Amino acid sequence: MQSESYNSYSVWGHAILQQEDILQPERYAASGTITQNNRLVEASGVLGFFNTKEEAQQAGLSWARAWVDSHG
């Protein structure tokens, strides 16, 4: 999980490991969360699937920043 401050919000990017079969490569589902003053403002569903944890976290952060930009 990665977080950062963005326009008075805390935005979070999440990477959820998705591995259905031990023989398949690891994949990560991305999601994002926005909080303000330690309260949940908005959370995404699954935004997509990525090959690395970092890519998934960045997708979640990008979604959260875009949400703040369009609602702030």
URURCOR-V907938 format. One record per residue. N is the residue number from 1. RES is the residue in one small letter. OMEGA is omega in whole degrees, 0 to 359 (NA if undefined). BURIAL is # if it has 9 or more other C-alpha atoms within 8 Angstrom, else .. Layout:
# URURCOR-V907938
n:res:omega:burial
N:RES:OMEGA:BURIAL
N:RES:OMEGA:BURIAL
This chain:
# URURCOR-V907938
n:res:omega:burial
1:m:176:.
2:q:177:.
3:s:175:#
4:e:174:.
5:s:181:.
6:y:177:.
7:n:178:.
8:s:175:.
9:y:166:#
10:s:179:#
11:v:186:#
12:w:172:#
13:g:184:#
14:h:174:#
15:a:182:#
16:i:182:.
17:l:178:#
18:q:179:.
19:q:183:#
20:e:184:.
21:d:183:.
22:i:182:.
23:l:179:.
24:q:178:.
25:p:178:.
26:e:173:#
27:r:182:#
28:y:173:#
29:a:180:#
30:a:170:#
31:s:180:#
32:g:179:#
33:t:176:#
34:i:176:#
35:t:174:#
36:q:183:#
37:n:178:.
38:n:177:.
39:r:179:.
40:l:176:#
41:v:181:.
42:e:176:.
43:a:179:#
44:s:164:.
45:g:177:.
46:v:183:.
47:l:182:#
48:g:182:.
49:f:187:#
50:f:181:#
51:n:180:#
52:t:177:#
53:k:182:#
54:e:178:.
55:e:180:#
56:a:179:#
57:q:179:#
58:q:177:#
59:a:177:#
60:g:177:#
61:l:179:#
62:s:178:.
63:w:182:#
64:a:178:#
65:r:180:#
66:a:178:.
67:w:179:.
68:v:180:#
69:d:183:.
70:s:182:.
71:h:184:.
72:g:NA:.
